[in-house]
């Protein structure tokens, strides 16, 4: 990957995810062209990125070995797609989560770049075979799904199209590692990828427990933040199983597998997240956390600070 240092990455889309990706790539020393099809949006994104980068440097939380000024010198904004793609070896699409919009972007981009350029989408759950269906050469297509916000939460799911070449996965994996992310490889595409499938399972059971009157919203969140979350921030569920029995995984399965199956068989149907249960849960969460935009913004900023601090602890 050292031969790619200083090369160009084009970020298509200047919203929250696009800005955060730009900051990640800049922190690793890559030149970043950020593009948006709405005139003035990309230049506005640079203003926001500059503000964040300078604040991070002041707080001594800036990623990478370059100063804020050095990182910002690597960033440029573009309203013209062809100009934004000039010289890029990697394109990270970050438009809104709409299949047709993403298909259109990649159809346009493919016609403007050479065969060697890797086309990567930030989609959170759309299948690669659908996202890249209008691309002629799908061997260089990949999903690089970040966790929001990617600057603070470093996991990236790399999901191949059925035609993706192994070498493309290797380059994407090396790039993400080089800029300080924590990439994981999915061996094949699956609806929702890995993170969302695990997350949705937790959401569904948490919702059922509150909906059925077993536990309050406040307390189910504490189950995660003061329990599972504390553990899973450092070790995953499979390693936890292995460490939770004196003789490791085999011992754990002998002691606990029947109990796990018994409890799993009591899980209810998939919630529909609507109607009276949803109204009740919305009311409860709003009583705990006021919905005013200013309050929510402060909470999100605090969340991001905590995530950055946790990332530092894990380094």
Protein Blocks (a to p, Z undefined) as FASTA:
>chain_A
ZZmgoiacddehjbfklmmmmmmmmmnopacddddfbghklmmmmmmmmmmmmmmmmnop
agcjbdfklmmmmpccdfbfklmmgopabdcdfbdcdfklmmmmmmmmmmmccfklccdd
fbfkbcfklmmmmpmblmlgccddddddfklmmcdcddddfklcfklmmmmmmmmmmnop
acdddfbdcehijmlmmmmmmmmmmmmmmmnopacfklmmmmmmmmmmmmmmmbcfklmm
mmmpfnljmlmmmmmmmmmmmmmmmpccddehiajllmmmmmmmmmmmccbfklmmmmmm
mmmmmmmmmmmmmZZ
